[in-house]
């Protein structure tokens, strides 16, 4: 069994390769080449939740389970808000092949999910984007956007403006080669009408921007909320979206507050969902039909993303002799 640390994972799988892995994962979801039961979500004390995300991907012969916790108060203690561990299992023998940092895996595959959706749905000439959230997901979300579109400017907006400025400065240095200007904004209202891509990566239970300010042709990645009560997107923008895509129809109809809240209010029905992103990637349905359409990608996160991405990391670790062997 290999134990693969964070720094090794970063060396083994760059974002562009992670995006390709997640695209394959989404295709397998839509082709029903995997078994991914809904996650088990346990609410515990200390304002925390612990999620168990199992799955088996027949397409690659691996199974796995990710144990991920969501503890927003951890940030005050200098700890990750979303700590996690990934266990990768050989589907043919049932033997654990690897254990790796599930926190970084979550960040990588979630960023890759937005990257895959942005590549498929955003306008080809998108120049400006805004990222809501400066927490653990933010770096990989930004990296993914820069990997699939030649952006000139990315605005960053968070609850703490000082933290947003620090993040923007750090990312400007780290991603300097991409050529995008990365700017922190205290309020998003002044720039929303300019942006071609909106990505929300927060744990908010209330909408994080004014839906009346978005322009035609915008693409939105909504990846932060993962329970029926969490809601990052204003109902107005969901209702006026031309095409709404999800990572899994079943999972989103059970967990995605961004869709369930307006549904429960009777503002829309399940037919608002155009289809799964995997169907777009397979060519079964169209993504964007015109430059003026508003598109949304709603993701609650799937175990198949973790398994396929973890398998890629494991296979490359074996090839390159990285990771620490552990016998139990």
Secondary structure as UniProt FT lines:
FT   STRAND          2..4
FT   HELIX           6..12
FT   HELIX           15..30
FT   TURN            31..32
FT   STRAND          34..35
FT   STRAND          40..44
FT   TURN            45..47
FT   STRAND          48..57
FT   TURN            58..61
FT   STRAND          62..71
FT   HELIX           72..77
FT   TURN            81..82
FT   STRAND          84..90
FT   TURN            91..93
FT   STRAND          96..101
FT   HELIX           102..121
FT   TURN            124..125
FT   STRAND          128..132
FT   TURN            136..137
FT   HELIX           138..148
FT   STRAND          153..157
FT   HELIX           161..174
FT   HELIX           176..178
FT   STRAND          181..184
FT   TURN            189..194
FT   STRAND          197..200
FT   HELIX           211..213
FT   TURN            216..217
FT   STRAND          219..222
FT   TURN            228..229
FT   HELIX           235..240
FT   STRAND          243..246
FT   HELIX           249..255
FT   HELIX           257..264
FT   TURN            265..266
FT   HELIX           270..272
FT   STRAND          273..276
FT   HELIX           277..281
FT   TURN            282..283
FT   TURN            291..292
FT   STRAND          295..298
FT   HELIX           303..320
FT   STRAND          324..325
//
